[in-house]
């Protein structure tokens, strides 16, 4: 925890030093002012010396203003340092998440990634804010308070020797009780986010199967569990302040009672008793402040650990130390005995892909077909390095893609994933994801090729029309066409389509494939498809079966000899095949 915080706060060393200086000034003035006040009472008031009272009063006023300035400065700079650390942590987490391959994303899961980037960071920021406020003032005020109290009256200081240990015992007991609940609380926040994400994303499925009551119950259970944990921690927090105040008030009463007897005997003066009570409040306030920090520490520690796990996790897809640049990319893709496994170190886990070898050349169309779960999408994801092969090589123009600079590889690949996703904002902003300097004419041209121009022109805002989160205001077929337009707008050397035509009607599919053929004449096209009719014109069709290449060739070759291909083709009506061919 300390190493983690030290590393994150290192860029703000000067700022933190200023906080410490302000806090030292504030604390020294705080403990010195009661001494002046005691003098005013014992000498000025007791002797009726107005000049003494005014003189010391002016000094107290000036010192109070300086103390206020130091307190405000320490508070502002401390908050700035803590919030800066929070900003940096969110940026680092975000950058790390973007570098993760699909493997790391799957291991952590989206709900916990969101929680760690938001709630966990906020817990660390809150802890730092409080800590920077009391890191100097609490110990300095505690030590000086004891010294000044002893200087006022050794006899009255017995109360301090009893009160401080009592406060420490209370804080330690509460701390031991609260630590396990904080760990459980963060885990339950993850669970709550996960269930909410599933239910919001799948709300139509929930309604279609009339499962509202079941989902309410599922959410209610985890929400109630989070409530119970939060209630326990709240009770412990709430209990701490009254207990501390009880001890403080009891100590004050003891000082007044004992001090009254001493004042009657002439051992101490009234001003000294008042000053001692003030110093006692400083000591107890410092103890309370330190206790608050220690109460917040466990949750911050849990959050820091969860953040560290994200920041320490390295992506399985790594940039080459000395990457090779693509001077004149052609787009030839070659697989050489490529295999992929989710658990390569476990021999009991069967690989998803086994010894895949083929070549897709520029100007050709390669199709991949097979039953569900045969590894089609995984094969496609290896090309842009969304995940890396566990064995074998994938070559781009004869160079291992692991040796290429990833940004350059991404720049020559246009990919349309299996699930067409659009970002919230405007349609134009979505199109500019592919090519940031694309003109409106280029955007309209891409929409025309993707057969999306007509329904976009029907909207009065055109390419500036609003896009809901995920593209929810479009139909499945419209999202697919817009995703295709986004991929082709920069005219990449390699086109990857992962079942990207599944939601299109047959007439639109036919027009789209014809338009694509014109702009991809010199590019490499690799298509994952379920419709035989969509890939009949492919130069090479790869049939996957249980992660292996069962056969490859043209449609006319495979329809005669490949059992899996024949089986897939036989399940698709001939009328539909002819309509789209």
C-alpha positions as CSV (number, residue, x, y, z in Angstrom):
1,X,0.0,0.0,0.0
2,X,2.7,2.5,1.0
3,X,4.9,1.6,-2.0
4,X,1.8,2.0,-4.3
5,X,0.9,5.4,-2.9
6,X,4.6,6.6,-2.9
7,X,4.9,5.6,-6.6
8,X,1.7,7.4,-7.6
9,X,2.4,10.6,-5.6
10,X,6.0,10.9,-6.7
11,X,5.2,13.3,-9.6
12,X,3.6,15.7,-7.0
13,X,6.4,15.8,-4.5
14,X,6.8,19.6,-4.6
15,X,3.0,20.0,-4.1
16,X,3.0,17.6,-1.2
17,X,5.9,19.4,0.4
18,X,4.0,22.7,0.2
19,X,1.0,20.9,1.9
20,X,3.4,19.8,4.7
21,X,4.8,23.3,5.2
22,X,1.3,24.8,5.4
23,X,0.2,22.0,7.8
24,X,3.2,22.6,10.1
25,X,2.5,26.3,10.2
26,X,-1.2,25.7,10.9
27,X,-0.5,23.2,13.7
28,X,2.1,25.3,15.5
29,X,-0.1,28.3,15.5
30,X,-3.1,26.2,16.7
31,X,-1.2,24.9,19.7
32,X,0.4,28.3,20.5
33,X,-2.8,30.4,20.5
34,X,-4.2,28.8,23.7
35,X,-1.1,29.9,25.6
36,X,-1.7,33.5,24.6
37,X,-5.3,33.1,25.6
38,X,-4.3,31.8,29.0
39,X,-2.0,34.8,29.6
40,X,-4.9,37.2,28.7
41,X,-7.1,35.5,31.3
42,X,-4.5,35.2,34.1
43,X,-2.8,38.5,33.6
44,X,-4.9,40.8,31.5
45,X,-8.4,40.0,32.9
46,X,-7.3,39.2,36.4
47,X,-5.4,42.5,36.7
48,X,-7.7,44.6,34.6
49,X,-4.9,45.5,32.3
50,X,-6.7,46.6,29.1
51,X,-3.5,47.4,27.2
52,X,-2.2,43.9,27.8
53,X,-5.5,42.4,26.6
54,X,-5.6,44.6,23.4
55,X,-2.0,43.9,22.6
56,X,-2.3,40.2,23.0
57,X,-5.7,40.2,21.3
58,X,-4.2,41.8,18.2
59,X,-1.4,39.2,18.1
60,X,-4.0,36.4,18.4
61,X,-6.0,38.0,15.6
62,X,-3.0,38.2,13.2
63,X,-1.9,34.7,14.1
64,X,-5.5,33.4,13.6
65,X,-5.6,34.9,10.1
66,X,-2.2,33.3,9.3
67,X,-3.5,30.0,10.7
68,X,-6.6,30.3,8.5
69,X,-4.5,31.0,5.4
70,X,-2.3,27.9,6.2
71,X,-5.3,25.7,6.7
72,X,-7.0,26.8,3.4
73,X,-3.7,26.4,1.5
74,X,-3.1,23.0,2.9
75,X,-6.7,21.9,2.2
76,X,-6.6,23.2,-1.4
77,X,-3.2,21.8,-2.3
78,X,-3.9,18.5,-0.5
79,X,-7.1,18.1,-2.5
80,X,-5.3,19.0,-5.7
81,X,-2.6,16.4,-5.1
82,X,-5.1,13.7,-4.2
83,X,-7.4,14.4,-7.2
84,X,-4.3,14.5,-9.5
85,X,-3.3,11.0,-8.3
86,X,-6.9,9.9,-9.0
87,X,-6.8,11.4,-12.5
88,X,-3.5,9.7,-13.2
89,X,-4.7,6.3,-11.9
90,X,-7.8,6.4,-14.1
91,X,-5.7,7.3,-17.1
92,X,-3.2,4.5,-16.4
93,X,-6.0,2.0,-15.9
94,X,-7.8,3.1,-19.1
95,X,-4.5,2.9,-21.1
96,X,-3.8,-0.6,-19.6
97,X,-7.3,-1.8,-20.4
98,X,-7.0,-0.6,-24.0
99,X,-3.7,-2.6,-24.3
100,X,-5.3,-5.9,-23.0
101,X,-6.0,-8.7,-25.4
102,X,-9.4,-10.5,-25.4
103,X,-7.8,-13.0,-22.9
104,X,-7.2,-10.4,-20.2
105,X,-10.6,-8.7,-20.8
106,X,-12.2,-12.1,-20.3
107,X,-10.2,-12.9,-17.2
108,X,-11.1,-9.7,-15.4
109,X,-14.6,-9.1,-16.8
110,X,-16.1,-5.8,-17.8
111,X,-18.0,-5.1,-14.5
112,X,-14.9,-5.3,-12.3
113,X,-12.8,-3.3,-14.8
114,X,-15.4,-0.5,-14.5
115,X,-15.6,-0.7,-10.7
116,X,-11.8,-0.6,-10.4
117,X,-11.4,2.3,-12.7
118,X,-14.1,4.3,-10.8
119,X,-15.1,3.2,-7.3
120,X,-11.7,1.8,-6.3
121,X,-9.9,4.9,-7.5
122,X,-12.3,7.1,-5.6
123,X,-11.6,5.2,-2.4
124,X,-7.9,5.8,-2.8
125,X,-8.5,9.5,-3.6
126,X,-10.7,9.9,-0.5
127,X,-8.1,8.2,1.7
128,X,-5.3,10.5,0.3
129,X,-7.5,13.6,0.8
130,X,-8.0,12.8,4.4
131,X,-4.4,11.6,5.0
132,X,-2.9,14.7,3.4
133,X,-5.1,16.8,5.7
134,X,-3.9,15.2,9.0
135,X,-0.5,13.6,8.0
136,X,1.4,16.4,9.8
137,X,-1.2,18.1,11.9
138,X,-2.3,15.0,13.8
139,X,1.1,13.8,15.0
140,X,2.5,17.3,15.5
141,X,-0.7,18.4,17.4
142,X,-0.6,15.2,19.4
143,X,3.0,15.6,20.5
144,X,3.0,19.3,21.1
145,X,-0.4,19.1,22.8
146,X,1.1,16.6,25.3
147,X,4.2,18.8,25.8
148,X,2.1,22.0,26.3
149,X,-0.3,20.2,28.6
150,X,2.5,18.9,30.8
151,X,3.9,22.4,30.8
152,X,0.6,23.8,32.0
153,X,0.0,21.1,34.8
154,X,1.7,17.8,35.4
155,X,-1.1,16.9,37.8
156,X,-3.9,17.4,35.2
157,X,-1.9,15.4,32.6
158,X,-2.9,12.2,34.4
159,X,-6.3,12.5,32.5
160,X,-4.4,12.4,29.2
161,X,-2.5,9.2,30.2
162,X,-5.9,7.5,30.7
163,X,-7.9,9.1,27.8
164,X,-5.5,8.5,24.9
165,X,-5.0,4.7,25.5
166,X,-8.8,4.4,25.7
167,X,-9.3,6.1,22.3
168,X,-6.6,3.9,20.8
169,X,-8.3,0.7,22.1
170,X,-11.6,1.8,20.6
171,X,-10.0,2.6,17.2
172,X,-8.2,-0.8,17.1
173,X,-11.3,-2.8,18.0
174,X,-13.4,-1.0,15.3
175,X,-10.6,-1.4,12.8
176,X,-10.3,-5.2,13.3
177,X,-14.1,-5.5,12.8
178,X,-14.4,-3.4,9.7
179,X,-11.5,-4.7,7.5
180,X,-13.3,-7.9,6.3
181,X,-16.4,-6.0,5.5
182,X,-14.6,-3.6,3.1
183,X,-13.1,-6.5,1.1
184,X,-16.6,-8.1,0.8
185,X,-18.1,-4.7,-0.1
186,X,-15.9,-4.1,-3.1
187,X,-16.6,-7.7,-4.4
188,X,-20.4,-7.1,-4.0
189,X,-20.1,-3.8,-6.0
190,X,-18.5,-5.8,-8.8
191,X,-21.4,-8.3,-8.6
192,X,-24.0,-5.6,-8.7
193,X,-22.4,-3.9,-11.7
194,X,-22.2,-7.2,-13.5
195,X,-25.9,-8.0,-13.0
196,X,-27.0,-4.5,-13.9
197,X,-24.9,-4.6,-17.1
198,X,-26.4,-8.0,-18.1
199,X,-30.0,-6.9,-17.3
200,X,-29.7,-3.5,-19.1
201,X,-28.0,-5.0,-22.1
202,X,-30.4,-8.0,-22.3
203,X,-33.6,-6.1,-21.3
204,X,-35.4,-7.3,-24.5
205,X,-34.5,-10.9,-23.7
206,X,-35.8,-10.5,-20.2
207,X,-39.1,-9.2,-21.4
208,X,-39.4,-11.7,-24.2
209,X,-39.2,-14.6,-21.8
210,X,-41.2,-12.8,-19.1
211,X,-38.4,-13.1,-16.6
212,X,-38.7,-9.7,-14.9
213,X,-39.5,-11.3,-11.5
214,X,-36.6,-13.7,-11.7
215,X,-34.2,-10.8,-12.6
216,X,-35.6,-8.6,-9.9
217,X,-35.0,-11.4,-7.4
218,X,-31.4,-11.9,-8.7
219,X,-30.6,-8.3,-8.4
220,X,-32.5,-8.0,-5.1
221,X,-30.3,-10.7,-3.5
222,X,-27.0,-9.1,-4.4
223,X,-28.3,-5.6,-3.7
224,X,-29.6,-6.7,-0.3
225,X,-26.2,-8.3,0.5
226,X,-24.5,-5.0,-0.5
227,X,-27.0,-3.1,1.7
228,X,-26.3,-5.4,4.7
229,X,-22.5,-5.0,4.4
230,X,-22.8,-1.2,3.9
231,X,-25.1,-1.1,7.0
232,X,-22.5,-2.8,9.2
233,X,-19.7,-0.5,8.0
234,X,-22.0,2.5,8.5
235,X,-22.8,1.4,12.0
236,X,-19.2,0.9,12.9
237,X,-18.4,4.4,11.5
238,X,-21.3,5.9,13.3
239,X,-20.4,4.3,16.5
240,X,-16.8,5.6,16.4
241,X,-17.7,9.3,16.7
242,X,-20.1,9.1,19.7
243,X,-17.6,6.8,21.6
244,X,-14.8,9.2,20.9
245,X,-16.9,12.2,22.0
246,X,-18.0,10.4,25.1
247,X,-14.4,9.8,26.1
248,X,-13.5,13.4,25.2
249,X,-16.4,14.8,27.2
250,X,-15.6,12.5,30.2
251,X,-12.0,13.7,30.1
252,X,-13.1,17.4,30.0
253,X,-15.4,16.8,33.0
254,X,-12.5,15.1,34.9
255,X,-10.2,18.1,34.1
256,X,-12.8,20.6,35.3
257,X,-13.5,18.6,38.5
258,X,-9.8,18.0,39.3
259,X,-8.7,21.4,38.1
260,X,-11.4,23.1,40.3
261,X,-9.9,21.5,43.4
262,X,-6.4,22.5,42.3
263,X,-7.6,26.1,41.6
264,X,-9.1,26.3,45.1
265,X,-5.8,25.2,46.7
266,X,-3.9,27.8,44.5
267,X,-1.9,25.1,42.7
268,X,-3.1,26.3,39.3
269,X,-4.7,29.3,37.8
270,X,-8.1,29.4,35.9
271,X,-6.4,30.4,32.7
272,X,-4.1,27.4,32.9
273,X,-7.1,25.1,33.3
274,X,-8.8,26.6,30.2
275,X,-5.5,26.3,28.3
276,X,-5.2,22.7,29.4
277,X,-8.7,21.8,28.3
278,X,-7.8,23.3,24.9
279,X,-4.6,21.3,24.7
280,X,-6.6,18.2,25.7
281,X,-9.0,18.8,22.9
282,X,-6.0,19.1,20.5
283,X,-4.7,15.8,21.7
284,X,-8.1,14.0,21.4
285,X,-8.8,15.7,18.0
286,X,-5.5,14.5,16.7
287,X,-6.2,11.0,18.0
288,X,-9.7,11.1,16.4
289,X,-8.2,12.3,13.1
290,X,-5.6,9.5,13.1
291,X,-8.4,7.0,13.9
292,X,-10.4,8.2,10.9
293,X,-7.4,7.6,8.7
294,X,-6.9,4.1,10.1
295,X,-10.6,3.3,9.6
296,X,-10.4,4.4,6.0
297,X,-7.1,2.6,5.4
298,X,-8.5,-1.0,5.0
299,X,-10.9,0.0,2.2
300,X,-8.3,2.0,0.5
301,X,-5.8,-0.9,0.9
302,X,-8.3,-3.3,-0.7
303,X,-8.9,-0.8,-3.6
304,X,-5.2,-0.2,-4.1
305,X,-4.6,-3.9,-4.3
306,X,-7.4,-4.3,-6.9
307,X,-6.0,-1.3,-8.9
308,X,-2.4,-2.8,-8.7
309,X,-3.7,-6.1,-10.2
310,X,-4.9,-4.2,-13.2
311,X,-1.8,-2.1,-13.6
312,X,0.5,-5.1,-13.1
313,X,-1.4,-7.3,-15.6
314,X,0.5,-7.5,-18.8
315,X,-1.2,-8.0,-22.1
316,X,-0.5,-11.3,-23.8
317,X,-0.3,-9.3,-27.0
318,X,3.0,-7.4,-26.7
319,X,4.7,-4.9,-29.0
320,X,8.0,-6.1,-30.6
321,X,11.1,-4.6,-29.1
322,X,12.5,-3.7,-32.5
323,X,9.4,-3.6,-34.7
324,X,9.6,-3.9,-38.5
325,X,7.9,-1.1,-40.5
326,X,5.6,-1.7,-43.5
327,X,7.0,0.3,-46.3
328,X,4.7,-0.8,-49.2
329,X,2.1,-3.2,-47.7
330,X,0.4,-5.6,-50.1
331,X,-1.8,-7.5,-47.7
332,X,-0.8,-11.1,-48.2
333,X,-1.8,-13.1,-45.1
334,X,-0.2,-16.5,-44.4
335,X,-1.0,-19.0,-41.6
336,X,1.8,-21.5,-40.8
337,X,0.7,-24.3,-38.5
338,X,-1.2,-21.9,-36.2
339,X,-2.8,-23.3,-33.1
340,X,-4.6,-21.5,-30.3
341,X,-5.6,-22.5,-26.8
342,X,-7.2,-20.6,-24.0
343,X,-5.0,-22.6,-21.6
344,X,-1.8,-23.5,-23.4
345,X,0.0,-24.7,-20.3
346,X,-2.8,-27.2,-19.5
347,X,-2.6,-30.3,-21.7
348,X,-6.1,-31.3,-20.7
349,X,-7.7,-28.3,-22.4
350,X,-8.2,-28.9,-26.1
351,X,-7.0,-26.1,-28.4
352,X,-9.6,-24.0,-30.2
353,X,-7.5,-24.1,-33.4
354,X,-5.1,-26.8,-34.5
355,X,-2.4,-26.5,-37.2
356,X,-4.1,-24.0,-39.4
357,X,-2.2,-23.3,-42.6
358,X,-3.4,-21.3,-45.6
359,X,-2.5,-18.2,-47.6
360,X,-4.8,-15.3,-48.6
361,X,-3.4,-13.2,-51.4
362,X,-4.2,-9.6,-52.5
363,X,-7.0,-9.5,-55.0
364,X,-8.6,-12.7,-53.7
365,X,-11.5,-13.5,-51.5
366,X,-11.0,-16.2,-48.8
367,X,-14.0,-17.5,-46.9
368,X,-14.2,-19.4,-43.6
369,X,-17.1,-21.6,-42.9
370,X,-17.9,-24.2,-40.3
371,X,-20.2,-25.2,-37.5
372,X,-20.7,-23.1,-34.4
373,X,-17.7,-23.3,-32.1
374,X,-15.3,-24.5,-34.8
375,X,-13.0,-21.5,-34.2
376,X,-13.9,-19.2,-37.1
377,X,-13.9,-16.0,-35.1
378,X,-10.8,-16.9,-33.1
379,X,-8.9,-17.5,-36.4
380,X,-10.0,-14.0,-37.6
381,X,-9.1,-12.3,-34.3
382,X,-5.5,-13.6,-34.6
383,X,-4.8,-11.5,-37.8
384,X,-5.2,-8.0,-36.2
385,X,-3.6,-9.4,-33.0
386,X,-6.7,-9.1,-30.8
387,X,-5.2,-12.3,-29.4
388,X,-2.0,-14.1,-30.4
389,X,-1.5,-17.6,-31.6
390,X,-0.1,-20.0,-29.0
391,X,2.0,-21.7,-31.6
392,X,2.8,-21.3,-35.3
393,X,3.1,-18.1,-37.2
394,X,0.9,-15.6,-39.0
395,X,2.8,-13.7,-41.7
396,X,1.9,-10.3,-43.3
397,X,3.7,-9.9,-46.6
398,X,6.2,-12.6,-45.4
399,X,6.8,-10.9,-42.0
400,X,5.6,-12.3,-38.7
401,X,2.8,-10.1,-37.4
402,X,4.4,-10.2,-33.9
403,X,7.4,-8.4,-35.4
404,X,5.4,-5.6,-36.9
405,X,4.5,-2.4,-35.2
406,X,0.9,-3.0,-34.1
407,X,-0.3,0.5,-35.0
408,X,0.9,0.0,-38.5
409,X,-0.7,-3.4,-38.7
410,X,-4.0,-1.9,-37.5
411,X,-3.8,0.8,-40.1
412,X,-3.8,-1.6,-43.0
413,X,-6.6,-3.8,-41.7
414,X,-10.3,-3.0,-41.8
415,X,-12.3,-5.3,-39.5
416,X,-16.0,-5.7,-39.0
417,X,-16.6,-7.8,-35.8
418,X,-19.3,-10.3,-35.3
419,X,-21.3,-7.9,-33.2
420,X,-21.7,-4.6,-35.1
421,X,-21.0,-1.9,-32.4
422,X,-21.5,1.8,-32.8
423,X,-20.4,4.5,-30.4
424,X,-22.8,7.0,-28.9
425,X,-22.5,10.4,-30.6
426,X,-23.0,11.2,-34.2
427,X,-22.8,9.0,-37.3
428,X,-20.0,11.2,-38.6
429,X,-17.9,10.7,-35.4
430,X,-18.3,6.9,-35.8
431,X,-17.1,7.1,-39.4
432,X,-14.1,9.2,-38.4
433,X,-13.0,6.4,-36.0
434,X,-11.6,4.7,-39.1
435,X,-10.1,7.7,-40.8
436,X,-9.9,10.9,-38.7
437,X,-9.4,13.2,-41.7
438,X,-12.1,11.7,-43.9
439,X,-14.1,14.2,-45.9
440,X,-17.9,14.2,-46.0
441,X,-17.7,12.9,-49.6
442,X,-15.5,10.0,-48.5
443,X,-18.1,9.2,-45.8
444,X,-21.0,9.2,-48.2
445,X,-19.0,7.1,-50.7
446,X,-18.4,4.5,-48.0
447,X,-22.1,4.5,-47.0
448,X,-23.0,4.1,-50.7
449,X,-20.8,1.0,-51.0
450,X,-22.2,-0.4,-47.8
451,X,-25.8,0.1,-49.0
452,X,-26.5,2.5,-46.1
453,X,-26.8,5.7,-48.1
454,X,-30.6,5.6,-48.6
455,X,-31.7,5.3,-44.9
456,X,-29.1,7.9,-43.8
457,X,-30.3,10.5,-46.4
458,X,-33.9,9.9,-45.2
459,X,-32.9,11.6,-41.9
460,X,-32.8,15.4,-42.0
461,X,-29.5,15.4,-40.1
462,X,-27.7,13.1,-42.6
463,X,-24.3,12.0,-41.4
464,X,-24.7,14.2,-38.4
465,X,-27.6,12.2,-37.2
466,X,-27.5,11.0,-33.6
467,X,-26.3,7.5,-32.7
468,X,-27.5,6.0,-29.4
469,X,-25.1,3.9,-27.2
470,X,-24.2,0.7,-29.1
471,X,-26.2,1.9,-32.1
472,X,-29.5,0.9,-30.4
473,X,-31.5,3.3,-32.6
474,X,-30.7,1.3,-35.7
475,X,-31.8,-2.2,-36.7
476,X,-29.4,-5.1,-36.8
477,X,-29.0,-4.9,-40.6
478,X,-28.5,-1.1,-40.5
479,X,-25.8,-1.5,-37.8
480,X,-24.0,-4.1,-39.9
481,X,-24.0,-1.8,-42.9
482,X,-22.7,1.2,-40.9
483,X,-20.0,-1.0,-39.4
484,X,-19.0,-2.1,-42.9
485,X,-18.9,1.5,-44.1
486,X,-16.7,2.5,-41.1
487,X,-14.2,-0.3,-42.0
488,X,-14.0,0.4,-45.7
489,X,-13.7,4.2,-45.5
490,X,-9.9,4.2,-45.3
491,X,-9.6,1.6,-48.1
492,X,-7.4,-0.9,-46.1
493,X,-5.2,-3.6,-47.7
494,X,-6.9,-6.4,-45.7
495,X,-10.7,-6.7,-45.1
496,X,-11.9,-8.9,-42.3
497,X,-15.6,-9.6,-42.1
498,X,-16.8,-11.7,-39.2
499,X,-20.2,-12.9,-40.2
500,X,-21.0,-9.3,-41.1
501,X,-23.8,-10.0,-43.5
502,X,-25.9,-12.2,-41.4
503,X,-28.6,-9.6,-40.6
504,X,-28.9,-8.4,-44.3
505,X,-31.7,-9.5,-46.6
506,X,-30.6,-11.4,-49.6
507,X,-31.1,-8.6,-52.1
508,X,-29.0,-6.1,-50.0
509,X,-26.4,-8.8,-49.5
510,X,-26.0,-9.3,-53.2
511,X,-25.8,-5.5,-53.9
512,X,-23.3,-5.1,-51.1
513,X,-21.0,-7.9,-52.3
514,X,-21.1,-6.5,-55.8
515,X,-20.1,-3.0,-54.6
516,X,-17.4,-4.4,-52.4
517,X,-15.9,-6.3,-55.3
518,X,-15.2,-3.1,-57.1
519,X,-13.2,-1.4,-54.3
520,X,-11.4,-4.6,-53.1
521,X,-9.9,-5.7,-56.4
522,X,-6.4,-5.2,-55.1
523,X,-7.0,-6.0,-51.4
524,X,-7.1,-9.2,-49.4
525,X,-10.6,-10.2,-48.2
526,X,-11.3,-12.8,-45.5
527,X,-14.9,-13.5,-44.7
528,X,-16.4,-15.6,-41.9
529,X,-19.9,-16.6,-43.0
530,X,-22.8,-19.0,-42.3
531,X,-24.5,-18.6,-45.7
532,X,-23.1,-20.8,-48.4
533,X,-24.6,-18.4,-50.9
534,X,-22.6,-15.5,-49.6
535,X,-19.3,-17.2,-50.3
536,X,-20.0,-19.2,-53.5
537,X,-17.8,-16.7,-55.4
538,X,-14.8,-17.0,-53.0
539,X,-11.5,-17.9,-54.5
540,X,-10.8,-20.2,-51.5
541,X,-13.2,-21.6,-49.0
542,X,-11.8,-23.0,-45.8
543,X,-14.0,-25.5,-43.9
544,X,-13.3,-25.7,-40.2
545,X,-14.4,-28.6,-38.1
546,X,-13.5,-28.8,-34.4
547,X,-10.7,-26.3,-34.8
548,X,-9.0,-28.0,-37.8
549,X,-9.2,-27.5,-41.5
550,X,-11.3,-30.3,-42.9
551,X,-10.9,-29.2,-46.5
552,X,-10.4,-26.1,-48.6
553,X,-11.1,-25.1,-52.2
554,X,-13.8,-23.5,-54.4
555,X,-17.5,-24.0,-53.9
556,X,-17.7,-26.4,-56.9
557,X,-14.9,-28.5,-55.4
558,X,-16.2,-28.6,-51.9
559,X,-19.8,-29.3,-52.8
560,X,-18.6,-32.6,-54.3
561,X,-16.2,-33.9,-51.7
562,X,-16.4,-32.1,-48.3
563,X,-19.0,-33.7,-46.0
564,X,-19.3,-30.8,-43.6
565,X,-19.6,-28.3,-46.4
566,X,-22.3,-30.4,-48.1
567,X,-24.2,-30.7,-44.8
568,X,-24.1,-27.0,-44.2
569,X,-25.2,-26.3,-47.8
570,X,-28.1,-28.9,-47.6
571,X,-29.6,-27.0,-44.7
572,X,-30.0,-23.8,-46.7
573,X,-32.9,-23.6,-49.1
574,X,-32.0,-23.6,-52.8
575,X,-34.3,-20.8,-53.5
576,X,-32.4,-18.5,-51.1
577,X,-29.1,-19.6,-52.5
578,X,-30.2,-18.7,-56.0
579,X,-31.6,-15.4,-54.9
580,X,-28.4,-14.2,-53.4
581,X,-26.0,-15.8,-55.9
